[in-house]
Amino acid sequence: MDHPRFFAFVPGPSNFVGAMADALAAGFNPFAGSWFSGSGPAELELVVVDWLRELLGFPESAGGLFVSGGSVANLTGLAAARHALRRDGAPDGVVYFSDQTHSAVVRALRILGFADDRMRRLPSDENFRLPVAELRAAIAEDRAVGRRPLLIVANAGTTNTGAVDPLPELASLARRHGLWLHVDGAYGAAAALIPEGKAMLSGLEEADSLALDPHKWLFQPFEIGCTLVREAEVLKDAFRILPEYLQDVHRLRDAVNFCDYGIQLTRGCRALKLWMSLKVFGLHAFRQAIARGFRLAEAAERRLQAGGCWEIVSPAQMAVVCFRYRDPARTPEAVDRLHPELVERMIADGYAVLTSTVLRGRTVLRLCTINPRTQEDEVEQTIARLERLARG
């Protein structure tokens, strides 16, 4: 997934400093679950999580921890939300999200015991975003029949199209109705490091909890995800358990034990690779790499439009562009069948890898261009090969 011509799913372009840091962490094998057994890893995690907090505009009261990836980051944030809101005595609640929300969120909600009829999956708008008016109506509808609205899950860069939900409006709606706003920024949150991304992600700092993945757009080796919560103590309230065999661990006053903030007791040192990468390359290099992903997707869109045989279904945003082959001789159903065939032929060709998805009931092709080692001519060659394969 770190090849420059891997455009499928969300690529995982790593860096050699992060890889070396992972090797060091594996070799020294520090325990990062408690201050008692690993004060160094704990201090490092505190520092790097606080860097992310500050970069993303969260208040000083916010905090979090590193986890395996977006799936567990979402699970952790949603578990904290459920715990915090159920202190009001609510035995159940309704969660709202769009049809573009990642399956990891649905899986997390199932793990947490939410029944399918408590998950309101709302159709996205013409820009594949969560529609505020429809959400407001759904909340009112549920309240009218005695249900308790509990959570809004917003997207900060969907996997399908890179769409960002209207975060300021959702934050305002959540506050007005006493709901928790969780943002799945596993893919897109890191784009806040550049001006263009920060503008798209306006309102991200208003979230009650956030999931993000440094092993995506911060170019780290797998695995490293992160959960940030607006009030760090909420995580501690949700996860802290004091068994007798850890009594010495918890006697240390003011010590941060990351086992109290998430699912894992035994934890590896995930913070080292991101700390070392930022120290060696500097934040400017990361910003340049993120901006390059934006520019490559925009270049891909221009090339697709110039080809004359493609329909842009979702324009370039957050380094993702979705498109569909245009052929008057083929029915829409035939084009639907063509796209997965093109994916298979491209893989067999060996030049590049991309994937298809479904938008508005139609199969489309999708390019994700976050790898900073990808050259623009490689994007153009990929599209040219697609055209030759489509024409037979």
N, C-alpha and C positions, 0 to 999 in steps of 0.2 A: 504493500500500500504506500510505500514511500518512493516508488518510481516516478520520475517526472511526468510520464504519460499515463499515470493512473488517475483517471478522472471520475471514478465510480464512488458511490456512497459519500463518505467524508474521508479523503485521503489522510494518511498518518505520516507526514514528512517529519522525520526526526532530525537530530543534530548530534554530532560526534561528542560534544561536551556532555550533553545529557546522557549519552550512552556510556561514557566513561564514569560519570557520576553513579549511574545505576550499577556498574560493575563494582565500584568502590563500596556502595551500600550493600550489595550482595556479599562482598568479601568480608567486610567488617561485621555484617549482620546485626546492626543495632536494633534494639527493641524500642519502638516509638509509641508504645501504649501508655506509659506513665513516666512522670518526672523521676521517680525513684529509680527506675531501671534505665532511663535514657534521657537525661536532662539536655544533652547536646542536641539530639534529634528534635526534642520538644521545642527548644529555643529556636532552632532553625525553622521549624514549621510555623511557630508564632510569627517570626519575622516575615516569611514569604506570604503567608495568608494575609498579613497586615498590608504588605505591598499591594496585593490584589484588591483588598478592601479599599485602599486609598485610590488606586488607579481607576476603579469602577465607581467611585463617588459615594461609597457607603459611609455612614456615620461612624464615629469612633467607638460607639457601643456595639458595632457589628463584629462578628468573628465567625470562625468556621474551622474546617479541617480538610485534609486531603483524603480522598477515597479512591477506589479503583477506577471509576469512570462515571459517565453521565447517568447510567442506570442507578448506581448506588447514591450518587449525588442527589438525584431527584427523590429517591426513596428516603434519604435522610432528611431532606428539607420538608417533604410531605409528612413524614412521621412527626417531626417537631411541630408542624402546624396542627396536626390532629391532636397532639397532646395539649398544646397551648389552648386550643379552642374548646376542647372537651372539659377543661376545668370549669367552664360555665355550666356544666351539667348536661350538655347535649349528647344523647346517646348515639346519634347518627347525624349525617349531614349530606349535603349535595355538593358535588364538585363540577365546575364548569370549565370547558376547554373547547377548542375548535377541532374540526375534522383533520387538521394538519398537524395536530400534536403527536409527538413521537410515541411509539408503542411502549417505550420504557416507562412513560408516565402511567399508562394504563396498567402495565404490569405492577408498578409500585403501588398503585391504588388497590389492586386486587390483593397484593400481599398484606396491605394494611386493613383489609377486610371490607372495603367498599364494594357493595353489590353493583352489578351493571346498571340497575335502574336508579342508582345514586350518582351515576356519571352522565352528565348532560353534554353530549358531543354535538356542538352547534355547527351548522354549515358555515364555512368560511365565506368571506365576501369576494368580490371580483379580483381583489389583490391577494387572496389566500390568507387573509387576516381574520382574527376573531372580531365579529361585528358587535359593536357596543350596544346598539339599539336592541338587537335580538337578545343579547345577554341580559340587558336590563329587563326585558319582557319575560325571559325565562326565570329570573330571580323572583319577579312579582308573581308569576304563575305558581312557582313552588311554595312561596309563602302563603298564597291563597288557599292551598290544599293542606297546610299544616306541616310542610317540610321545612327544614332549616338550611338555608344556603350557608355554605361553610368556606369554600375555597374557589378561587379563580386561578387556573394555570395558564399563563401567557407564554408565548414563544418569542425568543430573541434570536431569530434565525432558524427557520424550519429546515428540516433535512430535504424536503421536496424542492422548495423554491428559494430558500433563504429569507422568506418573509418574516417581518417583525410585527408583532401585534401592536396596537395603539397603546403603548404602555402608560403614558400620562393619563389618558381617559380611564384606563382600567384601574390604575392606582386610585384615582379620584372616586370611581364607583365602589371599589373595595372599601375605602375608608367610610364612605357614606353609609354603606350597608353593614359595616362591621365584619367584612370578610377578610380572609388572608389572601394576599397576592403572592403566589409562587411563580417564578420565572424560570423556564427551561432555556438557559443560555449555553447549554453544553456545546453547541456549535458556534453560535454567533457572538457571545458576550465579549470575547477577547477583541472583537472589532472596535470596541469602545476606545482602544488605544490610539486610533487614528481619527482625525477630525470628521471625515465622512461617516465612519462607523459610529462615532459618538453622537452625531446628529440623528442617525437612524435609530439609535438606541436611547434616545431621550426618554427619561422616566425610569430607566433601569434601576437607578439609585433609590427609587421609591418602593422597590420590592421588599416584601417581608422575608423572603428567602430566595436564593438563586443557586442554580446548578450550572457549573461551567467545567470545561474539559481542557486543561493545559496540553493533553496529548492530541488535541486537534490543532487549534490555531495559535497555540504557543509552542508548537513544534517539539514536543517532548516525546521520548519513547513511551510506549505503553507500559504500565498503566498509571495514569494520574488524572483523577477528577477532583473537583472541589465543591463543597457546599459552603455558602455564605448565608448567614442569618442576621437580620437587622439588629436583633438583640441576642448576643451570644449566649446569655444565660438561658434562653429558651432551649437551646440544644442540651445544655447541662440538665435542665429540669426534665427533659424528655428521656435522656439516656443514662443518667447517673444511677448506679446501683452500688451499694456498699456491703459486699460480702465480708465475712470475718477474715477470710484469708488475704484480703487486700487492706486490712486495717492499718498496716504500716505505711502503705502507699498514701493513704488519705490523711495521715497525721501531719504530713508536710504542708504547712500553711502557705497559702498563696501559690502553691505549685499547680501548674496546668497539667492535668492528666487527660490526654486526648481520648483515652478509653471512655471517659465520661461524656464525650461529645458526639459519639457515633456508635455504629454497630459493632466494630471490632475492638477486642481487647488486645490481641496480638496484632501488631501493625509493623510493617516495614517503614523505612525512612524514604518516603516519596518526595519530600521537600528538597532533598539535596540536588537532584538533577535540575530543577527549575531555578534554584538559587545559583548554582554554578553557571548555568546557561546565561542568566541575566547578568551575572558578574563578568563573564568573559566577553559576551557579545554586546552588552549594553541594551538599554530599552530602545534606542534609536534603530538598531538593526531589526528588532522585532516589529517595530512600526513600519519599517520599509518592506519587510516580508509580507505583512498583512495587506498593506496597500497594493503590493504587486498582485496578490490574489484578486483584488477588486479589478485592477486594470486588465488582467488576463481574461476574466469573464466578459468584460466590456469589449475586448478585442474579438473574442469568440462570437459575441452577438453581432458585431459589425460584419465579420466574415460570413456568418450565416445569412444575414440580410443581403449581402452582396452576391451570394450564390444563387439567389432567385428561386430556390426550390425548397425553402424552409419557412415555416410559420413559427414566429416567436410566441410561445404560449405564456412564458413568464420571463420578462426581461432580466438582464443581469442585475443581481442584487446579492450582496454578501457572498460574492465569488461563485454564484450558482446561476446557470442559465438553462432553461428548459425549452425545447423546440420540437417541431413535428414536421415530417416530410410532407411536401405538398406535391400531389400528383393527380391531375384531373382524371386520369385513366383508372385510378384506383378508388374504390369505395372507402369511406372512413373506417369500416371494419377491416378492410384489407391493409390499410395503413397501420391500424392497431397491431395486426399480426406481423407486419414488416419490421417494426421497431425492435422487438426481442430477437428477431432473426439477424438484424444488423449488429446487435450487441454480440451475438454468438460469432458472427463472421469476423467482427473486429478482433475478438479474442483469438480466433483461429489464425487471423492474419499476423498477430503478434506485435503489432505496432503500438496499440493503445488499448486501454480498458475504460469503458464507460457503462452506464446502466440505464435502464428505462424505469419509468414510474407511471402512475395514473393520475391525471388531473382532469377534473370535471368529467369523469367517465371515459376519457380517452387516453390511450397510451402515448407517452411522449419520451423523448430522449433527454438526457440530463448530463451536463458537465459541471464538475466542481473543481475549481482551479486554485486551490489554496497552496499548492506546493511552490515555494519560492524558487526552486531549481528548474521549473518548467519554463521553456522558452516560447515566445509568441509564435515562432514558425512551427513549433511542435503542435500547438493548438490548431493552426491553419492546416497543417498536413493531416491531422486527425479528421477535420471536417471534410477536406478534399477526398480522403479515403472513404469516408461515409457516403459521400455523393456518388463515387464510382460504384460502391457496393449497392447502393439503392437503385441505381440505374441499370444494374445487372450486367 
